[in-house]
Amino acid sequence: MPGTMLAAGVVACSATLAVGLVTAGAAAVFAQRLAGAADAAALAAADAGSGAVPGVPCDRAAEIAAAGGAVVLRCELEGLVATVIVGAEFARLPATAAARAGPPP
């Protein structure tokens, strides 16, 4: 009987650890995807701001962010430098990522 309880405890601890590690891994992947969406949105806004592509910079950023599963929370264009903050939810928790794009100083 004591061996059964020990085995059940080991299995329960292992399952809890596995679930925690999978959740942490999924959060890391989500964060990288959100950062990629922010980068792409900032690049799209900077390209539109410079005239390289047609369109309104922040509208282009919103289109690209939506394609990446995010929503533009803030978009600013100062000269040719675009700063974009995007957001999305992971497991009902809000997450944000920011990116800047433009020519070098």
C-alpha positions in Angstrom: 0.0 0.0 0.0 2.7 2.6 0.8 4.3 1.9 -2.6 1.1 2.6 -4.4 0.7 5.9 -2.6 4.3 6.8 -3.5 3.8 5.9 -7.1 0.5 7.9 -7.3 2.4 10.9 -5.8 5.2 10.6 -8.3 2.7 10.4 -11.2 0.7 13.4 -9.9 3.9 15.5 -9.5 5.1 14.5 -12.9 1.8 15.4 -14.5 1.7 18.8 -12.8 5.3 19.6 -13.9 4.5 18.5 -17.4 1.4 20.7 -17.6 3.4 23.7 -16.2 6.3 23.2 -18.7 3.9 22.9 -21.7 2.1 26.1 -20.6 5.4 27.9 -20.3 6.5 26.7 -23.7 3.2 27.8 -25.3 3.5 31.2 -23.7 7.0 31.6 -25.1 5.8 30.6 -28.6 2.9 33.0 -28.3 5.2 35.9 -27.2 7.5 35.3 -30.2 4.5 35.3 -32.6 3.2 38.5 -31.1 6.6 40.1 -31.4 6.8 39.0 -35.0 3.3 40.6 -35.7 4.6 43.8 -34.0 7.7 43.8 -36.2 5.8 43.2 -39.4 3.2 45.9 -38.5 5.9 48.4 -37.8 7.7 47.6 -41.0 4.4 48.0 -43.0 3.7 51.3 -41.3 7.3 52.6 -42.0 7.0 51.4 -45.7 3.7 53.2 -46.1 5.1 56.3 -44.4 8.1 56.5 -46.7 5.9 56.0 -49.8 7.4 52.6 -50.7 4.0 51.1 -50.6 0.6 52.8 -51.0 -1.8 53.4 -48.1 -2.1 55.0 -44.7 0.7 53.9 -42.4 -1.4 52.9 -39.4 -4.1 51.3 -41.5 -1.4 49.1 -43.2 0.0 48.3 -39.7 -3.5 47.2 -38.6 -4.0 45.0 -41.6 -0.6 43.2 -41.1 -1.2 42.9 -37.3 -4.6 41.3 -38.0 -3.0 38.8 -40.3 -0.7 37.9 -37.4 -3.6 37.5 -35.0 -3.0 40.8 -33.1 -4.7 44.2 -32.8 -2.9 47.5 -33.1 -3.2 49.3 -29.7 -1.0 52.3 -30.7 0.6 53.4 -33.9 2.8 56.5 -34.2 4.7 57.9 -37.1 7.5 60.4 -36.5 9.1 61.3 -39.7 9.9 58.0 -41.3 10.1 56.0 -38.1 7.0 54.0 -37.1 6.4 52.8 -33.6 3.6 50.2 -33.2 2.2 48.4 -30.1 0.1 45.4 -30.7 -1.9 43.2 -28.3 -3.6 39.9 -28.1 -4.8 37.5 -25.4 -3.1 34.3 -24.3 -5.2 32.1 -22.0 -7.5 35.1 -21.3 -4.5 37.2 -20.2 -3.6 40.4 -22.2 -0.2 40.5 -23.8 1.5 43.3 -25.7 4.5 43.7 -27.9 6.1 46.8 -29.4 8.3 47.4 -32.4 10.0 50.4 -34.2 10.9 50.5 -37.8 12.5 53.1 -40.1 15.8 54.2 -41.5 18.8 54.3 -39.3 19.6 57.5 -37.5 
